[in-house]
Each structure stands twice: as structure tokens, then as C-alpha cells.
Amino acid sequence: MCWLGLLFVLHQLGQKVFYLYLPFVDAYFDPFVCSLFGLFAAQKHFAYLSQLPNRQLAVWEILLTAFLLSIISEEIFPRLSSEFTRDMWDYVAFASGALAFYFWQKKRASSEKLARSD
């Protein structure tokens, strides 16, 4: 998770401070990372509430969280401010972030299972 935050900060610095222009990254990295950050936060929140530190998100929770984040970002924000633009490909970036989170979570769960069996 820390490496993702570092990549996000570096991208923002490159884009806003150094005016580095990477069209594909500039367009789709933020929604991809937003989906991941939102899902990591949801996972930590539910783990805290359930008092199960290793609680994993169910597929429906991943889908619902990514869906809500994408609706807020792509439908609500553009109506509130002209600084935001609606882009249908951002939905693909949000879904890709959700898919990446699903596989990360699955890999982490299998690693923990292996560690417990040793």
C-alpha cells in the first residue's frame, strides 16, 4: 500500500509541479488508484468493525465500493465542478483497480494461510 501512495504522490508532483505530460497515465492512473485506496480503506474499516484483523472483503463488497466510487467521481463531481470531466474509460480504470485489489487480497489470504500451516 505504501508503494502505491508513493507512486500517486510522484505522479501528482510530476503532473502539477514539473508539468510532466504522460497522457495515458494522467488520464487513468488516478481513478485506478482511487479504487485501490477506497478498497484498502473499506477493508481496514470492516476489519476494525468486525474486530477481525484479517477480514477480507467479499466480492460484492469490492464491486459495490468500486461502483460507488466511480459514480461519485464520474457522475456527481462533474456536476458540482467544471474541474472534473466525465470519461467513460474511467469506469474501466475503476474496475481495473477493483480487479487488482481482488487479486491482491486473494494472494494475501493464500500467503497467510500458508504461513499459518507452517
C-alpha positions in Angstrom: 0.0 0.0 0.0 2.9 2.4 0.8 4.4 2.0 -2.7 1.0 2.9 -4.2 0.8 6.1 -2.2 4.4 6.9 -3.2 3.6 6.4 -6.9 0.5 8.5 -6.5 2.5 11.4 -4.9 5.2 11.1 -7.5 2.6 11.2 -10.3 1.0 14.3 -8.8 4.3 16.0 -8.4 5.3 15.2 -12.0 2.0 16.4 -13.3 1.3 19.5 -11.2 4.8 20.7 -10.3 7.1 19.6 -13.1 4.4 19.7 -15.9 5.3 16.2 -17.0 2.8 15.1 -19.6 2.0 11.3 -19.8 -1.4 11.2 -21.5 -2.5 7.7 -20.6 -1.1 7.8 -17.0 -2.6 11.3 -16.5 -6.0 10.2 -17.7 -6.4 6.8 -15.9 -3.9 6.4 -13.1 -6.0 8.5 -10.6 -9.2 6.5 -10.9 -7.3 3.2 -10.8 -5.5 4.3 -7.6 -8.7 5.8 -6.2 -10.4 2.5 -6.5 -7.5 0.7 -4.7 -7.3 3.3 -1.9 -11.0 3.2 -1.4 -11.0 -0.6 -1.2 -8.0 -0.7 1.1 -9.8 1.8 3.4 -13.0 -0.2 3.2 -11.2 -3.4 4.1 -9.5 -1.8 7.1 -12.8 -0.3 8.2 -14.7 -3.6 8.1 -11.8 -5.4 9.7 -11.8 -2.8 12.6 -15.6 -3.0 13.0 -15.7 -6.8 13.0 -12.6 -7.0 15.2 -11.1 -9.5 12.7 -7.8 -8.0 11.6 -7.5 -10.4 8.6 -11.1 -9.9 7.4 -11.3 -9.9 3.6 -13.8 -8.1 1.5 -16.4 -10.2 -0.2 -16.7 -9.9 -4.0 -20.0 -8.0 -3.7 -18.3 -5.5 -1.2 -15.5 -4.9 -3.7 -17.9 -4.4 -6.6 -20.2 -2.1 -4.6 -17.3 0.0 -3.3 -15.8 0.4 -6.7 -19.2 1.2 -8.2 -20.0 3.9 -5.6 -16.5 5.5 -6.0 -16.9 5.6 -9.8 -20.4 7.1 -9.6 -19.2 9.8 -7.2 -16.2 10.5 -9.3 -17.7 10.3 -12.8 -21.3 11.4 -12.3 -21.5 13.6 -9.2 -18.2 15.5 -9.2 -18.5 16.7 -12.8 -22.0 18.2 -12.0 -20.6 20.0 -9.0 -17.4 21.5 -10.6 -16.1 22.1 -14.1 -12.7 21.0 -12.8 -13.9 17.4 -13.2 -14.8 15.8 -16.5 -16.8 12.7 -17.1 -14.9 10.0 -19.0 -16.5 6.6 -19.7 -13.0 5.0 -19.8 -12.5 6.0 -16.1 -15.1 3.3 -15.3 -12.7 0.8 -16.8 -9.9 2.2 -14.7 -12.0 1.9 -11.6 -12.9 -1.7 -12.5 -9.2 -2.5 -13.1 -8.4 -1.1 -9.7 -11.1 -3.3 -8.1 -9.8 -6.3 -10.0 -6.2 -5.6 -8.9 -7.5 -5.3 -5.3 -9.3 -8.6 -5.6 -6.2 -10.5 -6.8 -4.0 -8.7 -4.2 -6.4 -9.7 -1.4 -6.6 -13.3 -2.7 -2.8 -13.6 -2.9 -2.5 -12.2 0.6 -5.1 -14.6 2.0 -3.3 -17.6 0.5 0.1 -16.3 1.8 -1.4 -16.0 5.3 -2.9 -19.5 5.1 0.5 -20.9 4.1 2.2 -19.1 7.0 -0.3 -20.5 9.5 0.2 -24.1 8.2 3.9 -23.9 8.8 
